[in-house]
Amino acid sequence: MFTSVLMIEKPLTSVDVEFVTTLHGEEQVSFVVLMQPRGDQDRLLRAIDDVALGELGEAVHEADEPEGQDARQPARRALDHSLKALRAAGSQAVGQIVESHPLAKMRSVVEEVGADEVIVLTAPHFVEEFFHRDWASRARHKVGVPVLKLFAHSE
């Protein structure tokens, strides 16, 4: 069985689930999902990403989204939804919320479960990607397995 560590920051959509569960053809895949709650330190970067994507309304409302401690419950619901969706698609899936040191946690999970790959499934983060400070770019130098960066879909 192929094992993927899947880093997400919002609930998986049906398109995301289909995409990650079929990446390896007919091979059975198990997932360890790491949910990164919305932090309060990157509000400006998220607003810039929204503007770059032409989502001006989203940029204006960045301050309305829960962050930090307030983001824990939404993150738990997003993780639970994502795990149920992966299981409904026929995959094994477990997961956890990652609140601090996400790269260190990703690396320890990869080592613990003997993961074959890491998939970082996030919205586009243009500024961070340009400077190679996004999760996937940083993980490539830390986890010891291939890292695949995918963009999350919206429903």
ZALO-338524 format. One line per 5 residues: number of its first residue (from 1); their letters; for each residue y, x, z of N, C-alpha, C, O. Coordinates in nm, 2 decimals, decimal comma. Atoms other than C-alpha are relative to their C-alpha. Layout:
! ZALO-338524
NUM = A = Y/X/Z/Y/X/Z/Y/X/Z/Y/X/Z ~ ...
END
This chain:
! ZALO-338524
1 = MFTSV = -0,12/0,08/0,00/0,00/0,00/0,00/0,12/0,09/0,00/0,13/0,19/0,07 ~ -0,13/-0,07/0,01/0,35/0,12/-0,09/0,09/-0,05/0,11/0,10/-0,17/0,13 ~ -0,09/0,04/-0,11/0,60/0,12/0,20/0,14/0,04/-0,03/0,17/0,16/-0,06 ~ -0,14/-0,02/0,03/0,97/0,09/0,15/0,08/-0,03/0,12/0,06/-0,13/0,19 ~ -0,10/0,02/-0,10/1,25/0,12/0,41/0,12/-0,06/-0,08/0,17/0,00/-0,17
6 = LMIEK = -0,10/0,08/0,07/1,51/-0,14/0,29/0,12/-0,01/0,09/0,12/-0,09/0,19 ~ -0,13/0,01/-0,07/1,87/-0,10/0,42/0,08/-0,11/-0,07/0,11/-0,10/-0,18 ~ -0,08/0,11/0,05/2,07/-0,42/0,38/0,12/-0,02/0,09/0,13/0,03/0,21 ~ -0,12/0,03/-0,08/2,41/-0,54/0,50/0,03/-0,15/0,00/0,13/-0,19/0,06 ~ -0,01/0,14/0,01/2,38/-0,91/0,41/-0,14/-0,06/-0,03/-0,23/0,01/-0,07
11 = PLTSV = 0,13/0,06/0,03/2,10/-1,16/0,37/-0,05/0,02/-0,14/0,04/0,02/-0,23 ~ 0,05/-0,01/0,14/1,87/-1,11/0,07/0,01/-0,13/-0,07/-0,02/-0,24/-0,01 ~ 0,00/0,12/0,09/1,92/-1,36/-0,21/-0,14/-0,01/-0,06/-0,22/0,08/-0,05 ~ 0,13/0,02/0,07/1,62/-1,50/-0,40/-0,01/0,11/-0,11/-0,12/0,16/-0,14 ~ 0,00/-0,10/0,11/1,72/-1,26/-0,69/-0,03/0,14/0,06/-0,11/0,21/0,01
16 = DVEFV = 0,03/-0,13/-0,06/1,72/-0,96/-0,45/-0,15/0,01/0,04/-0,21/0,11/0,02 ~ 0,14/0,00/-0,04/1,38/-1,06/-0,31/-0,09/0,02/-0,12/-0,19/0,11/-0,11 ~ 0,08/-0,02/0,11/1,23/-1,09/-0,65/0,01/0,14/-0,06/-0,09/0,20/-0,10 ~ -0,02/-0,13/0,05/1,38/-0,76/-0,76/-0,07/0,10/0,08/-0,15/0,19/0,02 ~ 0,06/-0,11/-0,08/1,26/-0,55/-0,47/-0,15/-0,02/0,02/-0,22/0,08/0,03
21 = TTLHG = 0,14/0,02/-0,01/0,92/-0,71/-0,45/-0,08/0,03/-0,13/-0,20/0,04/-0,13 ~ 0,06/-0,03/0,13/0,85/-0,64/-0,82/0,03/0,13/-0,06/-0,01/0,17/-0,17 ~ -0,04/-0,13/0,05/0,99/-0,29/-0,85/-0,12/0,09/-0,03/-0,11/0,17/-0,12 ~ 0,12/-0,08/0,03/0,64/-0,14/-0,84/-0,11/-0,08/-0,06/-0,23/-0,05/-0,04 ~ 0,09/0,07/0,07/0,47/-0,38/-1,06/-0,10/-0,09/0,09/-0,05/-0,16/0,17
26 = EEQVS = 0,10/0,08/-0,08/0,15/-0,53/-0,91/-0,04/0,06/0,13/-0,11/0,00/0,21 ~ 0,03/-0,07/-0,13/0,13/-0,28/-0,63/0,05/-0,08/0,12/0,17/-0,12/0,12 ~ -0,05/0,07/-0,12/0,15/-0,44/-0,29/0,10/0,09/0,08/0,08/0,21/0,09 ~ -0,10/-0,07/-0,07/0,46/-0,34/-0,10/0,03/-0,06/0,14/0,03/-0,18/0,16 ~ -0,04/0,04/-0,13/0,54/-0,35/0,27/0,14/0,05/0,02/0,18/0,16/-0,02
31 = FVVLM = -0,14/-0,04/-0,02/0,90/-0,34/0,39/0,03/0,01/0,15/-0,01/-0,07/0,23 ~ -0,07/-0,01/-0,13/1,08/-0,22/0,70/0,14/-0,01/-0,03/0,21/0,07/-0,09 ~ -0,14/0,03/0,03/1,42/-0,38/0,68/0,09/0,04/0,11/0,07/0,01/0,23 ~ -0,10/-0,04/-0,09/1,71/-0,22/0,85/0,13/-0,07/-0,03/0,19/-0,05/-0,14 ~ -0,12/0,07/0,03/2,01/-0,45/0,88/0,11/0,07/0,07/0,11/0,08/0,19
36 = QPRGD = -0,12/-0,07/-0,06/2,34/-0,28/0,93/0,11/-0,11/0,02/0,17/-0,16/-0,08 ~ -0,11/0,09/-0,02/2,59/-0,52/1,09/0,13/0,05/-0,05/0,16/0,17/-0,06 ~ -0,13/-0,04/0,05/2,94/-0,53/0,97/0,08/0,07/0,11/0,10/0,01/0,21 ~ -0,08/-0,08/-0,09/3,14/-0,26/1,14/0,15/-0,03/-0,01/0,19/-0,08/-0,11 ~ -0,15/0,03/0,01/3,51/-0,29/1,22/0,08/0,12/-0,05/0,20/0,11/-0,06
41 = QDRLL = -0,07/-0,12/0,04/3,60/0,06/1,10/0,03/0,00/-0,15/0,11/0,08/-0,19 ~ -0,01/-0,01/0,15/3,58/-0,01/0,72/0,07/-0,12/-0,06/0,05/-0,15/-0,18 ~ -0,06/0,12/0,06/3,80/-0,32/0,67/0,08/0,03/-0,12/0,08/-0,04/-0,22 ~ -0,09/-0,04/0,11/4,05/-0,14/0,44/-0,09/0,03/-0,12/-0,06/-0,01/-0,23 ~ 0,09/-0,03/0,12/3,76/0,00/0,22/-0,06/-0,12/-0,06/-0,07/-0,13/-0,18
46 = RAIDD = 0,06/0,12/0,06/3,60/-0,34/0,19/0,11/-0,08/-0,07/0,08/-0,14/-0,18 ~ -0,11/0,07/0,07/3,94/-0,50/0,09/0,02/0,07/-0,14/0,04/0,00/-0,24 ~ -0,02/-0,07/0,13/3,98/-0,23/-0,18/-0,12/-0,03/-0,09/-0,10/-0,05/-0,21 ~ 0,12/0,04/0,08/3,62/-0,30/-0,30/0,02/-0,14/-0,06/-0,01/-0,16/-0,18 ~ -0,02/0,14/0,05/3,71/-0,67/-0,32/0,10/-0,01/-0,11/0,08/-0,08/-0,21
51 = VALGE = -0,10/0,00/0,10/4,02/-0,60/-0,52/-0,06/0,06/-0,13/-0,03/0,01/-0,24 ~ 0,06/-0,06/0,12/3,83/-0,37/-0,76/-0,10/-0,09/-0,07/-0,11/-0,08/-0,19 ~ 0,10/0,09/0,07/3,57/-0,64/-0,82/0,07/-0,13/-0,05/0,01/-0,22/-0,10 ~ -0,08/0,11/0,04/3,85/-0,89/-0,89/-0,01/-0,12/0,10/0,02/-0,24/0,06 ~ 0,02/0,10/-0,10/3,77/-1,09/-0,57/0,12/0,00/0,09/0,10/0,04/0,21
56 = LGEAV = -0,12/-0,01/-0,09/4,13/-1,11/-0,44/-0,01/-0,09/0,12/0,04/-0,05/0,23 ~ 0,02/0,09/-0,11/4,05/-1,41/-0,22/-0,08/0,06/0,11/-0,05/0,04/0,23 ~ 0,09/-0,07/-0,10/3,78/-1,21/-0,05/0,08/0,11/0,07/0,07/0,13/0,20 ~ -0,08/-0,11/-0,06/4,03/-0,92/0,01/0,09/-0,06/0,11/0,11/0,00/0,21 ~ -0,10/0,06/-0,09/4,28/-1,15/0,18/-0,07/-0,05/0,13/-0,01/-0,04/0,23
61 = HEADE = 0,07/0,05/-0,11/4,01/-1,29/0,41/-0,09/0,10/0,07/-0,18/0,06/0,15 ~ 0,08/-0,10/-0,07/3,85/-0,96/0,52/0,01/-0,01/0,15/-0,09/0,01/0,22 ~ -0,02/0,00/-0,15/4,00/-1,00/0,87/-0,07/-0,12/0,06/-0,09/-0,13/0,18 ~ 0,06/0,12/-0,06/3,83/-1,34/0,91/-0,15/0,01/0,02/-0,21/-0,07/0,10 ~ 0,15/-0,02/-0,02/3,47/-1,20/0,90/-0,02/0,07/0,13/0,05/0,15/0,18
66 = PEGQD = 0,03/-0,07/-0,13/3,31/-1,11/1,23/-0,04/0,14/-0,02/-0,11/0,18/-0,11 ~ 0,03/-0,15/0,01/3,29/-0,74/1,30/-0,04/0,05/0,14/-0,03/-0,02/0,24 ~ 0,04/-0,06/-0,12/3,15/-0,51/1,57/-0,09/-0,09/0,08/-0,19/-0,14/0,02 ~ 0,09/0,08/-0,08/2,99/-0,70/1,86/-0,01/-0,15/-0,05/-0,12/-0,21/-0,04 ~ 0,01/0,14/0,05/3,08/-1,04/1,70/-0,09/-0,01/-0,12/-0,13/-0,12/-0,16
71 = ARQPA = 0,09/0,00/0,12/2,87/-0,94/1,40/-0,15/0,00/0,03/-0,23/-0,01/-0,06 ~ 0,14/-0,02/-0,03/2,55/-0,91/1,59/-0,08/-0,13/-0,03/-0,19/-0,12/-0,09 ~ 0,08/0,12/0,03/2,44/-1,28/1,57/-0,01/-0,03/-0,15/-0,12/-0,06/-0,19 ~ 0,02/0,01/0,14/2,52/-1,31/1,20/-0,10/0,10/-0,06/-0,17/0,06/-0,15 ~ 0,09/-0,10/0,05/2,33/-0,99/1,14/-0,14/-0,04/0,04/-0,23/-0,02/-0,05
76 = RRALD = 0,13/0,04/-0,04/2,03/-1,12/1,33/-0,05/-0,12/-0,09/-0,17/-0,11/-0,13 ~ 0,04/0,11/0,09/2,03/-1,44/1,13/-0,03/0,05/-0,14/-0,12/0,00/-0,21 ~ 0,02/-0,06/0,14/2,06/-1,24/0,80/-0,13/0,07/0,00/-0,20/0,06/-0,10 ~ 0,13/-0,07/-0,01/1,77/-1,02/0,91/-0,12/-0,10/0,00/-0,21/-0,08/-0,08 ~ 0,11/0,10/-0,01/1,55/-1,32/1,00/-0,02/-0,07/-0,13/-0,14/-0,08/-0,18
81 = HSLKA = 0,01/0,06/0,14/1,63/-1,49/0,67/-0,07/0,09/-0,10/-0,16/0,05/-0,17 ~ 0,05/-0,09/0,10/1,55/-1,18/0,47/-0,15/0,03/0,03/-0,22/0,04/-0,07 ~ 0,14/-0,03/-0,03/1,22/-1,11/0,65/-0,08/-0,12/-0,04/-0,19/-0,10/-0,10 ~ 0,07/0,12/0,04/1,11/-1,47/0,59/-0,01/-0,01/-0,15/-0,12/-0,04/-0,20 ~ 0,00/0,01/0,15/1,20/-1,45/0,22/-0,10/0,11/-0,05/-0,17/0,08/-0,15
86 = LRAAG = 0,09/-0,10/0,04/1,01/-1,12/0,18/-0,15/-0,04/0,02/-0,23/-0,02/-0,06 ~ 0,14/0,04/-0,03/0,70/-1,26/0,35/-0,04/-0,12/-0,09/-0,15/-0,13/-0,13 ~ 0,03/0,11/0,09/0,72/-1,58/0,14/-0,03/0,05/-0,14/-0,10/-0,02/-0,21 ~ 0,03/-0,06/0,13/0,71/-1,36/-0,16/-0,13/0,08/0,00/-0,17/0,13/-0,11 ~ 0,13/-0,07/-0,01/0,38/-1,21/-0,04/0,00/0,14/0,05/-0,10/0,21/0,05
91 = SQAVG = 0,00/-0,13/-0,05/0,50/-0,89/0,11/0,00/0,00/0,16/0,03/-0,10/0,22 ~ -0,01/-0,02/-0,14/0,46/-0,76/0,46/0,14/0,05/0,03/0,20/0,13/-0,04 ~ -0,14/-0,04/-0,03/0,80/-0,72/0,63/0,02/-0,01/0,15/-0,01/-0,11/0,22 ~ -0,05/0,00/-0,14/0,93/-0,62/0,97/0,14/0,06/-0,01/0,18/0,11/-0,11 ~ -0,13/-0,05/0,01/1,28/-0,53/1,06/0,07/0,01/0,13/0,02/-0,03/0,23
96 = QIVES = -0,08/-0,02/-0,12/1,55/-0,44/1,31/0,15/0,02/-0,04/0,18/0,06/-0,15 ~ -0,14/-0,02/0,02/1,92/-0,44/1,35/0,03/0,15/0,04/-0,02/0,20/0,14 ~ -0,04/-0,14/-0,02/2,08/-0,09/1,33/0,15/0,00/0,04/0,23/-0,02/-0,05 ~ -0,13/0,00/-0,05/2,39/-0,06/1,54/0,07/0,13/0,01/0,19/0,14/-0,01 ~ -0,06/-0,13/-0,01/2,45/0,31/1,58/-0,09/0,10/-0,07/-0,21/0,09/-0,08
101 = HPLAK = 0,07/-0,11/0,06/2,36/0,62/1,39/-0,10/-0,05/-0,11/-0,22/-0,02/-0,10 ~ 0,09/0,06/0,10/2,21/0,44/1,08/-0,08/0,10/-0,08/-0,20/0,08/-0,11 ~ 0,08/-0,10/0,08/2,11/0,75/0,89/-0,11/0,07/0,09/-0,22/0,09/0,04 ~ 0,10/-0,06/-0,09/1,93/0,90/1,19/-0,11/-0,10/0,02/-0,23/-0,07/0,02 ~ 0,10/0,11/-0,01/1,76/0,56/1,24/-0,09/-0,01/-0,12/-0,21/-0,02/-0,12
106 = MRSVV = 0,08/0,01/0,13/1,66/0,55/0,87/-0,10/0,11/-0,01/-0,21/0,09/-0,04 ~ 0,09/-0,12/0,01/1,51/0,90/0,89/-0,11/-0,02/0,10/-0,23/0,01/0,06 ~ 0,11/0,02/-0,10/1,31/0,82/1,21/-0,09/-0,11/-0,05/-0,21/-0,09/-0,03 ~ 0,09/0,11/0,04/1,18/0,50/1,06/-0,09/0,05/-0,12/-0,21/0,02/-0,13 ~ 0,07/-0,06/0,11/1,08/0,68/0,74/-0,12/0,09/0,05/-0,23/0,08/0,00
111 = EEVGA = 0,10/-0,09/-0,06/0,89/0,94/0,95/-0,11/-0,08/0,07/-0,23/-0,06/0,06 ~ 0,10/0,08/-0,08/0,73/0,68/1,18/-0,10/-0,08/-0,09/-0,22/-0,08/-0,05 ~ 0,09/0,09/0,08/0,59/0,45/0,91/-0,06/0,08/-0,12/-0,14/0,02/-0,19 ~ 0,04/-0,07/0,11/0,53/0,72/0,65/0,04/-0,06/-0,13/-0,03/-0,08/-0,23 ~ -0,06/0,08/0,12/0,76/0,54/0,40/-0,01/0,09/-0,13/0,00/0,21/-0,12
116 = DEVIV = 0,00/-0,06/0,13/0,73/0,62/0,03/0,14/0,01/-0,06/0,16/0,10/-0,15 ~ -0,13/0,00/0,06/1,09/0,54/-0,05/0,10/-0,07/0,10/0,06/-0,14/0,19 ~ -0,10/0,08/-0,06/1,42/0,41/0,08/0,08/-0,07/-0,11/0,11/-0,02/-0,21 ~ -0,08/0,08/0,09/1,60/0,13/-0,09/0,13/-0,04/0,07/0,12/-0,10/0,18 ~ -0,13/0,04/-0,06/1,97/0,08/-0,01/0,05/-0,11/-0,09/0,09/-0,09/-0,21
121 = LTAPH = -0,04/0,12/0,07/2,07/-0,27/-0,12/0,13/-0,05/0,06/0,12/-0,12/0,16 ~ -0,13/0,04/-0,06/2,44/-0,33/-0,07/0,09/-0,05/-0,11/0,06/-0,04/-0,23 ~ -0,10/0,03/0,10/2,74/-0,47/-0,24/0,06/0,13/-0,05/0,05/0,23/0,02 ~ -0,06/-0,12/0,05/2,93/-0,22/-0,45/0,11/0,04/0,10/0,19/-0,04/0,15 ~ -0,10/-0,06/-0,09/3,15/0,01/-0,24/0,06/0,12/-0,08/0,03/0,23/-0,06
126 = FVEEF = -0,05/-0,10/0,10/3,36/0,19/-0,50/0,06/0,12/0,06/0,03/0,23/0,01 ~ -0,07/-0,11/-0,06/3,57/0,41/-0,28/-0,11/0,10/0,06/-0,11/0,22/0,04 ~ 0,10/-0,08/-0,06/3,27/0,53/-0,08/-0,09/0,07/-0,10/-0,13/0,18/-0,08 ~ 0,08/-0,06/0,11/3,06/0,58/-0,39/0,06/0,11/-0,07/0,00/0,21/-0,11 ~ -0,08/-0,11/0,07/3,33/0,78/-0,56/0,00/0,13/0,07/-0,02/0,24/0,01
131 = FHRDW = 0,00/-0,12/-0,09/3,34/1,02/-0,27/-0,14/0,04/0,05/-0,16/0,12/0,14 ~ 0,14/-0,02/-0,05/2,96/1,01/-0,22/-0,02/-0,02/0,15/-0,09/0,06/0,21 ~ 0,01/0,02/-0,15/3,00/0,87/0,13/-0,07/-0,14/0,02/-0,08/-0,18/0,14 ~ 0,08/0,13/-0,01/2,79/0,55/0,06/-0,13/0,04/0,07/-0,17/0,15/0,07 ~ 0,13/-0,02/-0,06/2,46/0,50/0,24/-0,10/0,07/-0,08/-0,17/0,16/-0,03
136 = ASRAR = 0,11/-0,06/0,08/2,24/0,60/-0,05/0,03/0,15/-0,02/-0,06/0,23/-0,01 ~ -0,03/-0,14/0,03/2,43/0,92/-0,13/-0,03/0,08/0,13/-0,08/0,20/0,12 ~ 0,02/-0,08/-0,13/2,42/1,03/0,24/-0,14/0,00/0,03/-0,19/0,10/0,09 ~ 0,14/0,01/-0,03/2,06/0,92/0,28/-0,08/0,10/-0,08/-0,18/0,16/-0,03 ~ 0,08/-0,09/0,09/1,94/1,13/-0,01/-0,02/0,14/0,06/-0,11/0,22/0,03
141 = HKVGV = 0,01/-0,14/-0,06/2,01/1,45/0,19/-0,06/0,00/0,14/-0,07/0,10/0,21 ~ 0,04/0,01/-0,14/1,86/1,32/0,52/-0,15/-0,05/0,01/-0,21/-0,01/0,11 ~ 0,12/0,08/-0,04/1,54/1,11/0,48/-0,13/0,07/-0,06/-0,24/0,03/-0,01 ~ 0,12/-0,07/0,04/1,30/1,33/0,28/-0,09/-0,08/-0,10/-0,20/-0,03/-0,13 ~ 0,07/0,08/0,10/1,18/1,06/0,04/0,10/-0,05/-0,11/0,22/-0,04/-0,08
146 = PVLKL = -0,09/0,05/0,10/1,33/0,92/-0,28/0,08/-0,12/0,05/0,03/-0,20/0,13 ~ -0,09/0,11/-0,04/1,63/0,69/-0,23/0,05/-0,07/-0,12/0,11/-0,01/-0,21 ~ -0,05/0,08/0,12/1,71/0,41/-0,47/0,11/-0,09/0,05/0,11/-0,16/0,15 ~ -0,12/0,08/-0,03/2,05/0,24/-0,47/0,00/-0,12/-0,09/-0,01/-0,10/-0,21 ~ -0,01/0,12/0,08/2,06/-0,12/-0,58/0,12/-0,08/0,05/0,16/-0,07/0,17
151 = FAHSE = -0,11/0,09/-0,04/2,35/-0,37/-0,58/-0,06/-0,14/0,03/-0,13/-0,20/-0,05 ~ 0,04/0,13/-0,05/2,29/-0,69/-0,39/0,06/-0,11/-0,09/0,17/-0,09/-0,15 ~ -0,05/0,12/0,08/2,33/-1,03/-0,57/0,06/-0,10/0,09/0,04/-0,10/0,21 ~ -0,05/0,11/-0,07/2,52/-1,33/-0,47/-0,06/-0,13/-0,06/-0,09/-0,13/-0,18 ~ 0,06/0,12/0,05/2,39/-1,68/-0,49/0,11/-0,10/-0,02/0,08/-0,22/-0,07
END
